[in-house]
Each structure stands twice: as C-alpha cells, then as structure tokens.
Amino acid sequence: MGSFARTGASGGIPVYQCNSTEEYHKGKLGSLGWELTVCNTLHPPDTPVRKFLVRSDSYGYLLHDHLKRFFPLEKIEKVIEIGGGYGYLMKDLLDRCGHFKACMLDISPVLLEKQKETLKGYDVSYRLEDAMETEPEVFGQYNLAVLNENLGDFPALVGLDSRVLARDPSTVHDPVIKKVLRFFETYGLDRPAVEHFNLNIGAMEMTEKLCLAGVPHIFIGEHSCEAKAPPALGPYINLMSDGNPRRITLKGHDEYTIKFSYLQKIAGYHGYETVRGPFADYLVPNLTEHLKAVLASRGLYSDNEEAVCHFISDLYEYEYLVLVKK
Ligand SMILES: C[S@@+](CC[C@H](N)C(=O)[O-])C[C@H]1O[C@@H](n2cnc3c(N)ncnc32)[C@H](O)[C@@H]1O
C-alpha cells in the first residue's frame, strides 16, 4: 500500500490519506542509527541510561525475564520476529533460550543483512518480505511472534473523516473504507469523538492476521498514543498522547503511534488473554533523588541528561501487549 490520498464522492476534500513506509524500508533505509529504538539505546553495556534502571541490563534480557511470567518459554520452539532491526533482541532471546528455532522476517534488505551478522552461529532462518503480505499459514507455524517497535511503521490512515463511520457498508465502494467499517463493526471499536482521526490500519490487520493464524503467544511493543505517566512521575514527564495516533517524523519517513486499545480488542475477540502495560514494567526506572533532579531540569544542562529524560519518558510512552491464546 503506497502513500496516497482518497477524496470523497464529490471530489476535492480528502476523506483520508494513507501513510506508507514500504518504499523507504525496501529501498532507502541505510541504517537505524538516527532512529534510536529503546532496544538499541540499551544495547551498549556502557550506555549512560542503563544505570537509571533498577536492573542495569540489555533490553532483550529484561524482556525475556518479563515474558517468562506469561509464556512457557521452555516449551516454545518456533519463534518468528517481525521487523527485528539489528537483531539484538533475538540474540538476547537465543542466549536465554538456546532451544528456540528462530525466523527473522523483515521488509528491509539492509536490516536483514545486519541481522545475519548479529545472529551468526545461531539457528536462524530469514525471510525478506513485507509482513503485510505474508500468508497467514506462514505465521501459523510459529508458537511465538515478536513485534518490537515496528507496528508504527505499518500503513496508517491519516485524517480519516469520522463521518465515514456512519456509512452503510453496502453503499461503500472504496475497499479501504469497507475494511475500516468491518473493523469497527466486528470488534466494536470505540468511535473517535473528533471530526478527523488517524487509524493504524496496518497494525490492526497484522494483529488480526496473527490471531487468525492462531499463533498462541504474541508480544507487541510500540510507541503508544494512549500512554499515561504514573502519578509519581507526573510532575517530571509530559506525555503527548491524546488517544489519536500521532505522526512522528523521522529521516525519510513518518510513523504513527499505536492505539493499543484497538489491538487489545481485536485479540480479545479472537480468544486471547491480554496483558498490557508500559515498557517501565520490565525496564523499571530507579527513581532516585538524582534521577528526579535530572528529570526536573528537563535535560537542559547536558546532552547526556537530555538523553536520560528522553529515555525515561519513552519507558512510559511505549506500551506492550502480551497475547496468550486461551
Ligand atoms: C524501528 S525498527 C525496530 C527494530 C527492532 N525491532 C528494535 O526494536 O530495535 C522497525 C523494523 O521493522 C521493519 N519493518 C517495517 N515495516 C515492515 C513490514 N511491513 N514488514 C516487515 N518488517 C517491517 C523494519 O525494516 C525494521 O527492521
């Protein structure tokens, strides 16, 4: 699905635009260097942010220890990671679970090569493809699917006119609007109380596809548009999340924060138990007086402190969803 705008029957005013990162990821992406994911931020053992956590460790090890509370990791064999970036998370998971047979699926040839370097010597297969186009049967072979910080890259509808939600599906010809109506109808999604809204249609389709394929264990982590700061941190961090997926402009492409409540409803409908929370549940910040002082300064006095403020805020702006098939 390339980026495009679709106008109403009367022409002129767009009913929605579609944001796609496909072209960027297939052809233009050279590295993730400028797009610092939480996982990559925590990767270097000497990164200054690790010491602000209760447990100073890598993202993958901390996530592994959280996941084992919900998933019987020792019994899980076949694992697929979609959009694995540099492969650091999978390397950590394989270090902890040497019995995993892993598959890395990625749309970016450059990143898939990088994953092959990181995961050299491990039992891993690779698929270069757009996960939106992967046949559901492929996913159905896996016991665990991991999607960390990538659903924001999947297609999003932007500036969708909320009046379309009142349309009778039998009178609608545009397949995208038909799909939107199907999602709202089938899953009983809350209707946004604004004239125009953004919709993570790709993330919703991906979640639905994994659920329909019957993958018994699924982990999703991404920037949320419904994040909340805990009361203790309210005075220090200011989260920009009003429930409408927000555009984040990055080098060469835009991504959108995720409306987790919709993904949770989709999974619930398909018979999954869901656990949802902020990344801070497993990347627990150590709220010392020193950290409070850094946060109170808003990182204005040094680049390092600015990075720490950004990181701590990310721990609450990013949410995760653990899905277990009942
Ligand atoms: C922001 S990076 C996150 C990388 C890694 N998971 C991390 O947390 O550091 C997004 C990843 O998703 C991949 N990606 C984006 N859209 C995709 C799609 N439609 N199908 C498969 N992979 C995709 C990108 O190539 C990249 O590897």
The ligand as an SDF file (V2000), in Angstrom:
LIG
                    3D

 27 29  0  0  0  0  0  0  0  0999 V2000
   12.1130    0.8920   14.1650 C   0  0  0  0  0  0  0  0  0  0  0  0
   12.7410   -0.6300   13.5980 S   0  0  0  0  0  0  0  0  0  0  0  0
   12.6920   -1.6100   15.0840 C   0  0  0  0  0  0  0  0  0  0  0  0
   13.7720   -2.6180   15.0780 C   0  0  0  0  0  0  0  0  0  0  0  0
   13.8770   -3.5190   16.3140 C   0  0  0  0  0  0  0  0  0  0  0  0
   12.7040   -4.3560   16.4880 N   0  0  0  0  0  0  0  0  0  0  0  0
   14.1690   -2.7190   17.5690 C   0  0  0  0  0  0  0  0  0  0  0  0
   13.3090   -2.6870   18.4540 O   0  0  0  0  0  0  0  0  0  0  0  0
   15.2540   -2.1360   17.6380 O   0  0  0  0  0  0  0  0  0  0  0  0
   11.4130   -1.2950   12.6030 C   0  0  0  0  0  0  0  0  0  0  0  0
   11.7290   -2.6250   11.9680 C   0  0  0  0  0  0  0  0  0  0  0  0
   10.5520   -3.1110   11.3220 O   0  0  0  0  0  0  0  0  0  0  0  0
   10.8630   -3.4610    9.9660 C   0  0  0  0  0  0  0  0  0  0  0  0
    9.6090   -3.2840    9.1860 N   0  0  0  0  0  0  0  0  0  0  0  0
    8.9260   -2.1580    8.9590 C   0  0  0  0  0  0  0  0  0  0  0  0
    7.8320   -2.4020    8.2290 N   0  0  0  0  0  0  0  0  0  0  0  0
    7.8060   -3.7380    7.9990 C   0  0  0  0  0  0  0  0  0  0  0  0
    6.9270   -4.6110    7.2840 C   0  0  0  0  0  0  0  0  0  0  0  0
    5.8320   -4.1450    6.6680 N   0  0  0  0  0  0  0  0  0  0  0  0
    7.2120   -5.9280    7.2460 N   0  0  0  0  0  0  0  0  0  0  0  0
    8.3260   -6.4130    7.8640 C   0  0  0  0  0  0  0  0  0  0  0  0
    9.2000   -5.6380    8.5400 N   0  0  0  0  0  0  0  0  0  0  0  0
    8.9430   -4.3120    8.6080 C   0  0  0  0  0  0  0  0  0  0  0  0
   11.9920   -2.5090    9.6230 C   0  0  0  0  0  0  0  0  0  0  0  0
   12.7200   -2.8920    8.4750 O   0  0  0  0  0  0  0  0  0  0  0  0
   12.8070   -2.5910   10.9020 C   0  0  0  0  0  0  0  0  0  0  0  0
   13.5810   -3.7560   10.9860 O   0  0  0  0  0  0  0  0  0  0  0  0
  1  2  1  0
  2  3  1  0
  2 10  1  0
  3  4  1  0
  4  5  1  0
  5  6  1  0
  5  7  1  0
  7  8  2  0
  7  9  1  0
 10 11  1  0
 11 12  1  0
 11 26  1  0
 12 13  1  0
 13 14  1  0
 13 24  1  0
 14 15  1  0
 14 23  1  0
 15 16  2  0
 16 17  1  0
 17 18  1  0
 17 23  2  0
 18 19  1  0
 18 20  2  0
 20 21  1  0
 21 22  2  0
 22 23  1  0
 24 25  1  0
 24 26  1  0
 26 27  1  0
M  CHG  2   2   1   9  -1
M  END
$$$$
